[in-house]
Amino acid sequence: MPKDLLLEIGLEEVPARFVRAAMEQLKDKAEKWLQSSRLAYEEVRAYATPRRLAVLAVGVADRQEDVNEEVKGPARKIALDENGVWTKAARGFSRSNGVEPEALIFKELGGVEYVYANKSSKGVETAALLPEALTALVTSLTFPKSMRWGSYELRYVRPIRWLVALHGTEVVPLEIAGVASGRITRGHRFLGGETEIREPQDYVERLREQHVLADVAEREAAIVQGIRKLSEDKDWQIAVKDDLLEEVLFLVETPTVLTGSFDPSFLDIPQEVLITSMREHQRYFPVLNREGKLQPYFVTVRNGDSLSLDVVSRGNEKVLRARLSDAKFFYEEDKKLAIPDALAKLENIVYHEELGTVADKVRRMRAVADRLADRLAADDAVKADVSRTADICKFDLVSQMVYEFPELQGIMGEDYARKAGEREAVARAINEHYSPRNAGDRPPASPVGAIVGIADKIDTIAGCFSIGIVPTGSQDPYALRRQAAGIVSTLLEHEFELPLAELFDIALDVLAARGLKRDIAGIRKDMQEFFALRVKNVLTEQGIRYDVIDAVLGTGAAGDVRKTLLRAHALQKQTAEDRKEAFRPVAEAINRVCNLAAKSDSRRVDPALFSDPSEGELHVAWRNVHGKYAAAIAEARMDDALSALSELSAPIARYFEAVMVMAEDEAVRANRLSLLGLIADDVKSFADFSKLAG
């Protein structure tokens, strides 16, 4: 008869950022063990709080399913030698399937005899499997950071303090790091106590009685509902960031939402400073009015009940007052720092030992930004603002506020620059050039911020690649993937017609002028491959099919990002389900041209060598199409460009019907290949059509 299975790992308080991943890992491992062990079950539920990780498997079968299957092995000629003796391959096959060689049989399949093993075994009772399996389940969990305690060898996120392991009403016996399993769990550290779990289905209710909401979704709903009610009652706009909500969710076991206030005089400080201080130091949710202006209130979540909330609120207010007083002091002191003095301090801050100081990076950024502004034909006002922004955009890194809150870099720079009398476009771009700061952020809104932002990011990437810092696997300590994605999104947002190859050359030229003497060609190649993956991600996010992505990137990853995206959309439309049959002859004709053109390195075509009217017809058709195609590409009209190429389909078909390209006459053959080469050059600048599925 099926029984429920409960495993709870009781721990010292786990860092909030580790809890959800650990809970999901435990659930995933439990499901995979049940499946691999041939144990039927209905579902697996996961629970977690700061002090526990738990899984409840519902309706687990009382024994494994029996195994009775026929497994195919090697062919007879491999299984038996010339003397009819079992070979090493046959003996290995029988051993791996748990049968004696004498039990192997032969069966014919497709005219060939193969050896087969009848593999069968009786299922083991679930109870007999659990002690070893649950021990392995607990000890196999991995965490971003682990520790050891006492004299135990086990490394874990935090010390294990209790274990609950129940199969139905029976305790599963196991011991880990000196802790034996039982049926006793612990409730809220201050409001609850120990409680006995008689059977797995009682788990959530027994904990609720001890002031613990073990169900993550239920706990989150309680927090959100409390915040929403407070917002409605007081007509507030409470800014709830998902990452802060996630952190608070795993800091509490019994959530109670409460509010407090602070001295309105602190509102003279930029609200970003106040919000950052509340969120980062105190895990508070800021309160805004309907216009988005910060109000002198905050919302927090208590790990406990509603008793004496006024006392708790006053305690939080006292702590926040000290935090905001520090922020106010830092802000007032920073306003005394002149921009030239701040820039001078950058000369003493090492950016990287092989790339110099932050001031050296700023000088490279300025050089790259100026060249980008020229290349993009920016007007004189924008060029002046780009130069000034690049010169001073890092000055706030030496401010006390950014030292205390690194995430305010740029934000404080904008405020301090504005107060120092800098032009509005410059002040705004100092903040913008860091954008996008994360996956959900927008690129810089102004052209000045966009150009300086691209310069900053490409200098970082080129500099890191030049000294061998290249992201591998999950390792990307300098966030180069995010920087490259930021460049791509900025190019698309502002529709900058700037091929990536040119951007690489500008950054590498600036590095070379400042002493880079390494393999620049190799660095450029690595950067092209690196950015190809970022562009591929963008195309995937926009719903482009994998084969279309491969086709448009097959022309070279260092092209114009915006035009690459437009080419992909145009090609996807033509190869959609309702159009692909009509487009198939075009793709086939184009692929045949490109395959043959690969045999030619000349593009000189002599009409006097044409021996068939179809040759002249194709040559004229290409000249007419080439002009239209080039104009459409230049103006980013990719649907028109693809339509122009499609016009060559019929002349190409007639050409191949009428002539043998690989003629015996060498001059005629070379002339025909040159004509196909001209067509192939246009085609390959659009896509590699051979990569299209089907």
CORJO-V14861 format. One record per residue. RES is the residue in three letters. PHI is phi as a letter, one per 30 degrees, with the letter a starting at -180 (NA if undefined). Layout:
BEGIN
RES,PHI / RES,PHI
END
This chain:
BEGIN
MET,NA / PRO,e / LYS,b / ASP,d / LEU,b / LEU,b / LEU,b / GLU,b / ILE,c / GLY,d / LEU,b / GLU,d / GLU,e / VAL,d / PRO,e / ALA,e / ARG,d / PHE,c / VAL,d / ARG,d / ALA,d / ALA,d / MET,d / GLU,d / GLN,d / LEU,d / LYS,d / ASP,d / LYS,d / ALA,d / GLU,d / LYS,d / TRP,d / LEU,e / GLN,d / SER,d / SER,d / ARG,i / LEU,c / ALA,d / TYR,a / GLU,d / GLU,a / VAL,b / ARG,c / ALA,c / TYR,b / ALA,a / THR,b / PRO,e / ARG,c / ARG,a / LEU,b / ALA,b / VAL,b / LEU,b / ALA,c / VAL,c / GLY,i / VAL,d / ALA,e / ASP,d / ARG,a / GLN,d / GLU,d / ASP,d / VAL,c / ASN,a / GLU,b / GLU,c / VAL,c / LYS,d / GLY,c / PRO,d / ALA,d / ARG,e / LYS,d / ILE,c / ALA,d / LEU,b / ASP,d / GLU,d / ASN,c / GLY,i / VAL,c / TRP,d / THR,d / LYS,e / ALA,d / ALA,d / ARG,d / GLY,d / PHE,d / SER,d / ARG,d / SER,d / ASN,c / GLY,i / VAL,b / GLU,d / PRO,e / GLU,d / ALA,d / LEU,d / ILE,b / PHE,c / LYS,b / GLU,c / LEU,b / GLY,i / GLY,i / VAL,b / GLU,d / TYR,b / VAL,d / TYR,b / ALA,b / ASN,d / LYS,c / SER,b / SER,a / LYS,d / GLY,d / VAL,d / GLU,d / THR,e / ALA,e / ALA,d / LEU,d / LEU,d / PRO,e / GLU,d / ALA,d / LEU,d / THR,d / ALA,d / LEU,d / VAL,d / THR,d / SER,d / LEU,d / THR,c / PHE,b / PRO,e / LYS,b / SER,b / MET,b / ARG,c / TRP,b / GLY,h / SER,c / TYR,d / GLU,d / LEU,d / ARG,c / TYR,b / VAL,d / ARG,a / PRO,e / ILE,d / ARG,c / TRP,a / LEU,b / VAL,c / ALA,b / LEU,b / HIS,c / GLY,i / THR,c / GLU,c / VAL,d / VAL,d / PRO,d / LEU,a / GLU,b / ILE,b / ALA,h / GLY,i / VAL,c / ALA,c / SER,d / GLY,a / ARG,c / ILE,c / THR,c / ARG,c / GLY,d / HIS,e / ARG,e / PHE,c / LEU,c / GLY,c / GLY,a / GLU,d / THR,b / GLU,c / ILE,c / ARG,d / GLU,a / PRO,e / GLN,d / ASP,d / TYR,e / VAL,d / GLU,d / ARG,d / LEU,d / ARG,d / GLU,d / GLN,c / HIS,i / VAL,b / LEU,c / ALA,d / ASP,d / VAL,d / ALA,d / GLU,d / ARG,d / GLU,d / ALA,d / ALA,d / ILE,d / VAL,d / GLN,d / GLY,d / ILE,d / ARG,d / LYS,d / LEU,d / SER,d / GLU,d / ASP,d / LYS,c / ASP,h / TRP,c / GLN,c / ILE,c / ALA,d / VAL,c / LYS,d / ASP,e / ASP,d / LEU,d / LEU,e / GLU,d / GLU,d / VAL,d / LEU,e / PHE,c / LEU,c / VAL,b / GLU,c / THR,b / PRO,d / THR,b / VAL,d / LEU,b / THR,b / GLY,a / SER,b / PHE,b / ASP,d / PRO,e / SER,d / PHE,d / LEU,d / ASP,d / ILE,d / PRO,e / GLN,d / GLU,d / VAL,d / LEU,d / ILE,d / THR,d / SER,d / MET,d / ARG,d / GLU,d / HIS,d / GLN,c / ARG,h / TYR,c / PHE,c / PRO,d / VAL,c / LEU,b / ASN,d / ARG,d / GLU,c / GLY,i / LYS,c / LEU,d / GLN,c / PRO,d / TYR,b / PHE,b / VAL,b / THR,b / VAL,b / ARG,d / ASN,d / GLY,l / ASP,d / SER,c / LEU,d / SER,h / LEU,d / ASP,d / VAL,d / VAL,d / SER,d / ARG,d / GLY,d / ASN,d / GLU,d / LYS,d / VAL,d / LEU,d / ARG,e / ALA,d / ARG,d / LEU,d / SER,d / ASP,d / ALA,d / LYS,d / PHE,d / PHE,e / TYR,d / GLU,d / GLU,d / ASP,d / LYS,d / LYS,d / LEU,d / ALA,d / ILE,e / PRO,e / ASP,d / ALA,d / LEU,d / ALA,d / LYS,d / LEU,d / GLU,d / ASN,c / ILE,c / VAL,d / TYR,d / HIS,a / GLU,e / GLU,c / LEU,c / GLY,j / THR,d / VAL,d / ALA,d / ASP,d / LYS,d / VAL,d / ARG,d / ARG,d / MET,e / ARG,d / ALA,d / VAL,d / ALA,d / ASP,d / ARG,d / LEU,d / ALA,d / ASP,d / ARG,d / LEU,d / ALA,h / ALA,d / ASP,d / ASP,d / ALA,d / VAL,d / LYS,e / ALA,d / ASP,d / VAL,d / SER,d / ARG,d / THR,d / ALA,d / ASP,d / ILE,c / CYS,d / LYS,c / PHE,d / ASP,d / LEU,d / VAL,c / SER,d / GLN,d / MET,d / VAL,d / TYR,d / GLU,d / PHE,b / PRO,e / GLU,d / LEU,c / GLN,e / GLY,i / ILE,d / MET,d / GLY,e / GLU,d / ASP,d / TYR,d / ALA,d / ARG,d / LYS,d / ALA,d / GLY,j / GLU,d / ARG,d / GLU,e / ALA,d / VAL,d / ALA,e / ARG,d / ALA,d / ILE,e / ASN,d / GLU,d / HIS,d / TYR,d / SER,d / PRO,d / ARG,d / ASN,a / ALA,d / GLY,c / ASP,d / ARG,c / PRO,d / PRO,e / ALA,d / SER,c / PRO,d / VAL,d / GLY,d / ALA,d / ILE,d / VAL,d / GLY,d / ILE,d / ALA,d / ASP,d / LYS,d / ILE,d / ASP,d / THR,d / ILE,d / ALA,d / GLY,d / CYS,d / PHE,d / SER,d / ILE,c / GLY,i / ILE,c / VAL,b / PRO,e / THR,b / GLY,h / SER,c / GLN,d / ASP,a / PRO,d / TYR,c / ALA,h / LEU,d / ARG,d / ARG,d / GLN,d / ALA,d / ALA,d / GLY,d / ILE,d / VAL,d / SER,d / THR,d / LEU,e / LEU,d / GLU,d / HIS,c / GLU,h / PHE,d / GLU,d / LEU,b / PRO,e / LEU,e / ALA,e / GLU,d / LEU,d / PHE,d / ASP,d / ILE,d / ALA,d / LEU,d / ASP,d / VAL,d / LEU,d / ALA,d / ALA,d / ARG,c / GLY,j / LEU,d / LYS,b / ARG,c / ASP,d / ILE,d / ALA,d / GLY,d / ILE,d / ARG,d / LYS,d / ASP,d / MET,d / GLN,d / GLU,d / PHE,d / PHE,d / ALA,e / LEU,d / ARG,d / VAL,d / LYS,d / ASN,d / VAL,d / LEU,d / THR,d / GLU,d / GLN,d / GLY,i / ILE,d / ARG,d / TYR,e / ASP,d / VAL,d / ILE,e / ASP,d / ALA,d / VAL,d / LEU,d / GLY,d / THR,d / GLY,k / ALA,d / ALA,c / GLY,d / ASP,d / VAL,d / ARG,d / LYS,d / THR,d / LEU,d / LEU,d / ARG,d / ALA,d / HIS,d / ALA,d / LEU,d / GLN,d / LYS,d / GLN,d / THR,c / ALA,d / GLU,e / ASP,d / ARG,b / LYS,d / GLU,d / ALA,d / PHE,d / ARG,e / PRO,e / VAL,d / ALA,d / GLU,d / ALA,d / ILE,d / ASN,d / ARG,d / VAL,d / CYS,d / ASN,d / LEU,d / ALA,d / ALA,d / LYS,d / SER,b / ASP,c / SER,c / ARG,b / ARG,c / VAL,c / ASP,c / PRO,e / ALA,d / LEU,d / PHE,d / SER,c / ASP,b / PRO,e / SER,d / GLU,d / GLY,d / GLU,d / LEU,d / HIS,d / VAL,d / ALA,e / TRP,d / ARG,d / ASN,d / VAL,d / HIS,e / GLY,d / LYS,d / TYR,d / ALA,d / ALA,d / ALA,d / ILE,d / ALA,d / GLU,c / ALA,h / ARG,c / MET,d / ASP,d / ASP,d / ALA,d / LEU,d / SER,d / ALA,d / LEU,d / SER,d / GLU,d / LEU,d / SER,e / ALA,d / PRO,e / ILE,d / ALA,e / ARG,d / TYR,d / PHE,d / GLU,d / ALA,c / VAL,b / MET,c / VAL,d / MET,d / ALA,d / GLU,d / ASP,d / GLU,d / ALA,d / VAL,d / ARG,d / ALA,d / ASN,d / ARG,d / LEU,d / SER,d / LEU,d / LEU,d / GLY,d / LEU,d / ILE,d / ALA,d / ASP,d / ASP,d / VAL,e / LYS,d / SER,d / PHE,c / ALA,a / ASP,c / PHE,d / SER,d / LYS,d / LEU,d / ALA,d / GLY,i
END
